[in-house]
Amino acid sequence: MFGGIADDLTGAIELAGMLAAGGCHAAVGMGPSAIPEEVVELDALVLAIKSRVVPAPVAAQRFAEAAASLRQVGARQLFFKYCATFDSTPAGNIGPCADILRTQTGAAALLFCPAFPNVDRTVYRGHLFVADQLVSNSPKRHDPLTPMTEPDLVKVLGAQTREKVGLLPLPIIRAGEQQVRRALAEGARAGTPYLIADTAEEADLVVLAEATWDSCAMTGGSSVAAHYPALWRRNGLIGSRAAPALPRRRGRGAVLAGSLAERTAVQIAEFSHHHPTLHLDILNSAHTPEMAARWALENSGPICIATTTSHERAREIQQALGAGEAARQAERLLGEIAVRLVASGFDRLLVAGGETSGAVVDALAIRHLAVAPFTAPGVGLCHAELPRPITLCLKSGKLGDTAMFARVLAEMEGME
């Protein structure tokens, strides 16, 4: 079994969905010890540990527990999934978690492959690009929790770990699988066990997957792991099977948006042209879960409730509460709203934002999710067996097309 550890929930859903699209029976567990009873039937289990923006010691503890849980149920490979924009700070949390991964698995070297060329996240000479911009010139530089102001990932990772970090340059990758394997071995012998992988196009990901499918440990985005199922099948590790269909839902649908990403703001604006939208401000004492739930019931059709705001207002809120407390209050508010919406008959929820998705799932006391095969970036569909079963789309705030909110809610009605 493949064991994934994702630093946020939407990343876990995306990784499991890509493996499901490749013909794997994959599931997601919420938390570092969320091993389902049917684990022996799975080809892949991904644990979402919500470690991206917590203090580094907390992240390390959660990661160590998740790694131990997966090893106890026989995972042959542990894969550390993080964001394609390498979301982190000088304190962590990618470096500290990678250090634990290497220690627990005994890996001689680790490859770091965040790139996702299909959504214009690429790495060249170790520098991370968002489309044609360095990440440090992109909107990611304004991220309130993990601002990416340094594009050189060798430097970014180097600040987070005591291990020496080097580069796996594009010419070596283009030379093929064996050259990549040789570079990893040479890096380990030379005392540079961590290598940032250049990646410019999908063919580069194929080579990196060919070089790491049988390694005991790997790190990166879901984009490289998407190529593993075909390699596992070719080497007799898994058979062929069709992913189970998710049930259709006939109740009401709602969007809950907490991401501060510019893409989410555009998606909310597009949705609000045709559907009721409520903007909440966590400093407004009148904006309570009860008020939002009443508003939802007073409006018909699909609705949107958002704490998403401008960067200027976000800074004002953070100055009043502190960045961490502001995020926690927004997440808690949307989580409590989700509980009330589900209790009142909403059975389709689209949640925008990785941390927001985690808060909503926690509030609903969901432990495990069945995952639909990946179809497009930003569309992570899954099903939860609650007393009132629901279907969710848990999406990264930075991904998805402009008009996806209304379309995906409609698609959830006819999924079988």
WONOR-V68843 format. One record per residue. N is the residue number from 1. RES is the residue in one letter. SS is DSSP state (H for helix, E for strand, L for the rest). BURIAL is 1 if it has 9 or more other ideal C-beta (glycine too) atoms within 8 Angstrom, else 0. D_LAST is the distance of its C-alpha to the last C-alpha in Angstrom with 2 decimals. Layout:
[[N | RES | SS | BURIAL | D_LAST] [N | RES | SS | BURIAL | D_LAST]]
This chain:
[[1 | M | L | 1 | 27.04] [2 | F | E | 1 | 26.84] [3 | G | E | 1 | 27.68] [4 | G | E | 1 | 26.94] [5 | I | E | 1 | 28.76] [6 | A | E | 1 | 27.68] [7 | D | L | 1 | 30.04] [8 | D | L | 1 | 27.42] [9 | L | H | 1 | 23.90] [10 | T | H | 1 | 22.30] [11 | G | H | 1 | 24.01] [12 | A | H | 1 | 22.63] [13 | I | H | 1 | 19.00] [14 | E | H | 1 | 19.82] [15 | L | H | 1 | 21.59] [16 | A | H | 1 | 18.99] [17 | G | H | 1 | 16.29] [18 | M | H | 1 | 18.72] [19 | L | H | 1 | 19.41] [20 | A | H | 1 | 15.78] [21 | A | H | 1 | 15.65] [22 | G | L | 1 | 18.75] [23 | G | L | 1 | 17.26] [24 | C | L | 1 | 18.40] [25 | H | L | 1 | 17.08] [26 | A | E | 1 | 17.89] [27 | A | E | 1 | 18.15] [28 | V | E | 1 | 20.14] [29 | G | E | 1 | 22.95] [30 | M | E | 1 | 24.71] [31 | G | L | 1 | 28.38] [32 | P | L | 1 | 30.77] [33 | S | L | 0 | 30.58] [34 | A | L | 1 | 26.93] [35 | I | L | 1 | 26.47] [36 | P | L | 1 | 23.67] [37 | E | L | 0 | 24.69] [38 | E | L | 0 | 22.36] [39 | V | H | 1 | 23.99] [40 | V | H | 0 | 25.36] [41 | E | H | 0 | 21.93] [42 | L | L | 1 | 21.23] [43 | D | L | 1 | 22.28] [44 | A | E | 1 | 22.49] [45 | L | E | 1 | 22.98] [46 | V | E | 1 | 23.69] [47 | L | E | 1 | 25.80] [48 | A | E | 1 | 25.99] [49 | I | L | 1 | 29.62] [50 | K | L | 1 | 30.25] [51 | S | L | 1 | 33.48] [52 | R | L | 1 | 33.80] [53 | V | L | 0 | 36.10] [54 | V | L | 1 | 37.61] [55 | P | L | 0 | 41.20] [56 | A | H | 1 | 41.61] [57 | P | H | 0 | 42.82] [58 | V | H | 1 | 39.76] [59 | A | H | 1 | 37.46] [60 | A | H | 1 | 39.47] [61 | Q | H | 0 | 39.31] [62 | R | H | 1 | 35.53] [63 | F | H | 1 | 35.16] [64 | A | H | 1 | 37.65] [65 | E | H | 1 | 35.87] [66 | A | H | 1 | 32.47] [67 | A | H | 1 | 34.13] [68 | A | H | 1 | 35.91] [69 | S | H | 1 | 32.80] [70 | L | H | 1 | 30.98] [71 | R | H | 1 | 34.13] [72 | Q | H | 0 | 34.56] [73 | V | L | 1 | 31.29] [74 | G | L | 0 | 32.30] [75 | A | L | 1 | 30.74] [76 | R | L | 0 | 32.42] [77 | Q | E | 1 | 32.02] [78 | L | E | 1 | 31.85] [79 | F | E | 1 | 30.47] [80 | F | E | 1 | 31.47] [81 | K | E | 1 | 29.01] [82 | Y | L | 1 | 30.55] [83 | C | L | 1 | 30.14] [84 | A | L | 1 | 30.77] [85 | T | L | 1 | 33.66] [86 | F | L | 1 | 35.17] [87 | D | L | 1 | 35.21] [88 | S | L | 1 | 38.21] [89 | T | E | 0 | 41.84] [90 | P | L | 0 | 45.12] [91 | A | L | 0 | 44.64] [92 | G | E | 1 | 41.25] [93 | N | L | 1 | 38.71] [94 | I | H | 1 | 37.71] [95 | G | H | 1 | 41.13] [96 | P | H | 1 | 41.59] [97 | C | H | 1 | 38.18] [98 | A | H | 1 | 38.84] [99 | D | H | 1 | 42.18] [100 | I | H | 1 | 40.62] [101 | L | H | 1 | 38.11] [102 | R | H | 1 | 41.05] [103 | T | H | 0 | 43.13] [104 | Q | H | 1 | 40.58] [105 | T | H | 1 | 39.53] [106 | G | L | 0 | 42.97] [107 | A | L | 1 | 41.72] [108 | A | L | 0 | 44.75] [109 | A | L | 1 | 43.07] [110 | L | E | 1 | 39.96] [111 | L | E | 1 | 38.33] [112 | F | E | 1 | 36.90] [113 | C | E | 1 | 34.36] [114 | P | L | 1 | 32.75] [115 | A | L | 1 | 32.35] [116 | F | E | 1 | 29.14] [117 | P | H | 1 | 30.40] [118 | N | H | 0 | 27.19] [119 | V | H | 0 | 27.75] [120 | D | L | 0 | 31.54] [121 | R | E | 1 | 32.51] [122 | T | E | 1 | 35.13] [123 | V | E | 1 | 38.18] [124 | Y | E | 1 | 41.49] [125 | R | L | 0 | 44.70] [126 | G | L | 1 | 43.01] [127 | H | E | 1 | 42.40] [128 | L | E | 1 | 38.99] [129 | F | E | 1 | 38.04] [130 | V | E | 1 | 35.52] [131 | A | L | 0 | 35.42] [132 | D | L | 0 | 39.17] [133 | Q | E | 0 | 40.34] [134 | L | E | 1 | 41.43] [135 | V | H | 1 | 39.27] [136 | S | H | 1 | 42.49] [137 | N | H | 0 | 42.67] [138 | S | L | 1 | 39.03] [139 | P | H | 0 | 37.65] [140 | K | H | 1 | 37.03] [141 | R | H | 1 | 40.76] [142 | H | H | 0 | 40.25] [143 | D | L | 1 | 37.63] [144 | P | L | 1 | 39.13] [145 | L | L | 1 | 38.26] [146 | T | L | 1 | 38.24] [147 | P | L | 1 | 40.18] [148 | M | L | 1 | 40.39] [149 | T | L | 0 | 43.95] [150 | E | L | 0 | 44.75] [151 | P | L | 1 | 42.98] [152 | D | E | 0 | 44.59] [153 | L | H | 1 | 42.19] [154 | V | H | 1 | 44.98] [155 | K | H | 0 | 46.87] [156 | V | H | 1 | 43.89] [157 | L | H | 1 | 43.05] [158 | G | H | 1 | 46.75] [159 | A | L | 0 | 47.37] [160 | Q | L | 1 | 44.89] [161 | T | L | 1 | 46.10] [162 | R | L | 0 | 49.39] [163 | E | L | 1 | 48.16] [164 | K | L | 0 | 49.28] [165 | V | E | 1 | 46.63] [166 | G | E | 1 | 46.89] [167 | L | E | 1 | 45.10] [168 | L | E | 1 | 43.31] [169 | P | L | 0 | 44.20] [170 | L | H | 1 | 42.35] [171 | P | H | 0 | 44.96] [172 | I | H | 1 | 44.39] [173 | I | H | 1 | 40.63] [174 | R | H | 0 | 41.23] [175 | A | L | 0 | 43.60] [176 | G | L | 0 | 40.76] [177 | E | H | 0 | 39.33] [178 | Q | H | 0 | 42.66] [179 | Q | H | 1 | 44.38] [180 | V | H | 1 | 41.80] [181 | R | H | 1 | 42.26] [182 | R | H | 0 | 46.00] [183 | A | H | 1 | 45.92] [184 | L | H | 1 | 44.09] [185 | A | H | 1 | 46.68] [186 | E | H | 0 | 49.53] [187 | G | H | 1 | 48.31] [188 | A | H | 1 | 48.27] [189 | R | H | 0 | 51.78] [190 | A | L | 0 | 53.08] [191 | G | L | 0 | 51.91] [192 | T | L | 1 | 49.08] [193 | P | L | 1 | 46.00] [194 | Y | E | 1 | 43.57] [195 | L | E | 1 | 42.67] [196 | I | E | 1 | 40.77] [197 | A | E | 1 | 39.01] [198 | D | L | 1 | 39.47] [199 | T | E | 1 | 36.29] [200 | A | L | 1 | 36.31] [201 | E | L | 0 | 33.47] [202 | E | H | 0 | 30.51] [203 | A | H | 0 | 32.92] [204 | D | H | 1 | 34.76] [205 | L | H | 1 | 31.72] [206 | V | H | 1 | 31.34] [207 | V | H | 1 | 34.97] [208 | L | H | 1 | 34.65] [209 | A | H | 1 | 31.68] [210 | E | H | 1 | 33.74] [211 | A | H | 1 | 36.60] [212 | T | H | 1 | 34.77] [213 | W | L | 1 | 31.92] [214 | D | L | 0 | 34.35] [215 | S | L | 0 | 36.13] [216 | C | L | 0 | 36.22] [217 | A | E | 1 | 35.48] [218 | M | E | 1 | 34.10] [219 | T | E | 1 | 33.45] [220 | G | E | 1 | 31.67] [221 | G | L | 1 | 28.54] [222 | S | H | 1 | 25.08] [223 | S | H | 1 | 26.03] [224 | V | H | 1 | 28.38] [225 | A | H | 1 | 26.22] [226 | A | L | 1 | 23.45] [227 | H | L | 1 | 25.87] [228 | Y | H | 1 | 26.41] [229 | P | H | 1 | 23.66] [230 | A | H | 0 | 25.15] [231 | L | H | 1 | 28.57] [232 | W | H | 1 | 27.67] [233 | R | H | 1 | 26.27] [234 | R | H | 0 | 29.40] [235 | N | L | 0 | 31.54] [236 | G | L | 0 | 29.92] [237 | L | L | 0 | 28.54] [238 | I | L | 1 | 24.88] [239 | G | L | 0 | 23.23] [240 | S | L | 0 | 20.21] [241 | R | L | 0 | 16.76] [242 | A | L | 0 | 13.14] [243 | A | L | 1 | 11.54] [244 | P | L | 0 | 9.10] [245 | A | L | 0 | 5.49] [246 | L | L | 1 | 5.88] [247 | P | L | 1 | 5.44] [248 | R | L | 1 | 5.84] [249 | R | L | 1 | 9.62] [250 | R | L | 0 | 12.23] [251 | G | L | 0 | 15.35] [252 | R | E | 1 | 17.50] [253 | G | E | 1 | 17.14] [254 | A | E | 1 | 20.04] [255 | V | E | 1 | 21.44] [256 | L | E | 1 | 23.96] [257 | A | E | 1 | 26.14] [258 | G | L | 1 | 28.96] [259 | S | L | 1 | 29.46] [260 | L | L | 1 | 32.75] [261 | A | L | 1 | 31.62] [262 | E | H | 0 | 32.60] [263 | R | H | 1 | 29.14] [264 | T | H | 1 | 27.75] [265 | A | H | 1 | 30.63] [266 | V | H | 1 | 29.84] [267 | Q | H | 1 | 26.15] [268 | I | H | 1 | 27.33] [269 | A | H | 0 | 29.88] [270 | E | H | 1 | 27.45] [271 | F | H | 1 | 25.07] [272 | S | H | 1 | 28.17] [273 | H | L | 0 | 29.21] [274 | H | L | 0 | 26.66] [275 | H | L | 1 | 25.60] [276 | P | L | 1 | 27.73] [277 | T | E | 1 | 28.67] [278 | L | E | 1 | 30.91] [279 | H | E | 0 | 33.00] [280 | L | L | 1 | 34.43] [281 | D | L | 1 | 37.63] [282 | I | L | 1 | 38.16] [283 | L | L | 0 | 41.91] [284 | N | L | 0 | 41.57] [285 | S | L | 0 | 42.10] [286 | A | L | 0 | 40.54] [287 | H | L | 1 | 37.14] [288 | T | L | 0 | 35.85] [289 | P | H | 1 | 32.46] [290 | E | H | 0 | 33.59] [291 | M | H | 1 | 34.47] [292 | A | H | 1 | 31.19] [293 | A | H | 1 | 29.19] [294 | R | H | 0 | 31.44] [295 | W | H | 1 | 30.97] [296 | A | H | 1 | 27.17] [297 | L | H | 0 | 27.48] [298 | E | H | 0 | 30.09] [299 | N | L | 0 | 27.85] [300 | S | L | 0 | 24.94] [301 | G | L | 0 | 21.71] [302 | P | L | 1 | 20.46] [303 | I | E | 1 | 23.44] [304 | C | E | 1 | 24.85] [305 | I | E | 1 | 27.34] [306 | A | E | 1 | 29.20] [307 | T | L | 1 | 32.13] [308 | T | L | 1 | 32.13] [309 | T | L | 1 | 35.61] [310 | S | L | 0 | 38.13] [311 | H | H | 0 | 39.83] [312 | E | H | 0 | 43.06] [313 | R | H | 1 | 41.77] [314 | A | H | 1 | 40.03] [315 | R | H | 1 | 43.43] [316 | E | H | 0 | 45.12] [317 | I | H | 1 | 42.74] [318 | Q | H | 1 | 43.18] [319 | Q | H | 0 | 46.94] [320 | A | H | 0 | 46.86] [321 | L | H | 1 | 44.63] [322 | G | L | 0 | 44.50] [323 | A | H | 0 | 41.55] [324 | G | H | 0 | 40.04] [325 | E | H | 0 | 40.49] [326 | A | H | 1 | 39.12] [327 | A | H | 1 | 35.87] [328 | R | H | 0 | 35.69] [329 | Q | H | 1 | 36.34] [330 | A | H | 1 | 33.69] [331 | E | H | 1 | 31.07] [332 | R | H | 1 | 32.23] [333 | L | H | 1 | 32.12] [334 | L | H | 1 | 28.51] [335 | G | H | 1 | 27.53] [336 | E | H | 1 | 29.31] [337 | I | H | 1 | 27.73] [338 | A | H | 1 | 24.22] [339 | V | H | 1 | 25.28] [340 | R | H | 1 | 26.53] [341 | L | H | 1 | 23.54] [342 | V | H | 1 | 21.13] [343 | A | H | 0 | 23.78] [344 | S | L | 1 | 23.94] [345 | G | L | 0 | 20.28] [346 | F | E | 1 | 18.71] [347 | D | E | 1 | 15.35] [348 | R | E | 1 | 14.43] [349 | L | E | 1 | 17.16] [350 | L | E | 1 | 18.03] [351 | V | E | 1 | 21.14] [352 | A | E | 1 | 23.55] [353 | G | L | 1 | 25.97] [354 | G | H | 1 | 26.06] [355 | E | H | 1 | 28.60] [356 | T | H | 1 | 27.01] [357 | S | H | 1 | 23.65] [358 | G | H | 1 | 25.65] [359 | A | H | 1 | 27.49] [360 | V | H | 1 | 24.47] [361 | V | H | 1 | 22.90] [362 | D | H | 1 | 26.40] [363 | A | H | 1 | 26.96] [364 | L | L | 1 | 23.82] [365 | A | L | 0 | 25.09] [366 | I | L | 1 | 21.97] [367 | R | L | 0 | 23.06] [368 | H | E | 1 | 20.05] [369 | L | E | 1 | 16.72] [370 | A | E | 1 | 13.74] [371 | V | E | 1 | 13.20] [372 | A | L | 1 | 10.67] [373 | P | L | 0 | 12.56] [374 | F | L | 1 | 15.08] [375 | T | L | 0 | 14.78] [376 | A | L | 0 | 17.89] [377 | P | L | 1 | 20.75] [378 | G | L | 1 | 20.34] [379 | V | L | 1 | 16.55] [380 | G | L | 1 | 15.88] [381 | L | E | 1 | 12.53] [382 | C | E | 1 | 12.56] [383 | H | E | 1 | 12.09] [384 | A | E | 1 | 15.22] [385 | E | L | 0 | 16.03] [386 | L | L | 1 | 18.77] [387 | P | L | 0 | 20.41] [388 | R | L | 0 | 18.13] [389 | P | L | 1 | 14.89] [390 | I | E | 1 | 13.97] [391 | T | E | 1 | 11.93] [392 | L | E | 1 | 14.47] [393 | C | E | 1 | 15.40] [394 | L | E | 1 | 18.73] [395 | K | E | 1 | 20.72] [396 | S | L | 1 | 24.23] [397 | G | L | 1 | 26.53] [398 | K | L | 1 | 27.85] [399 | L | L | 1 | 24.74] [400 | G | L | 1 | 22.27] [401 | D | L | 0 | 23.19] [402 | T | L | 0 | 25.08] [403 | A | L | 0 | 22.52] [404 | M | H | 1 | 19.48] [405 | F | H | 1 | 19.55] [406 | A | H | 1 | 18.63] [407 | R | H | 0 | 16.19] [408 | V | H | 1 | 14.13] [409 | L | H | 1 | 14.24] [410 | A | H | 1 | 12.96] [411 | E | H | 0 | 10.04] [412 | M | H | 1 | 9.02] [413 | E | H | 1 | 8.78] [414 | G | H | 0 | 5.93] [415 | M | L | 1 | 3.81] [416 | E | L | 0 | 0.00]]
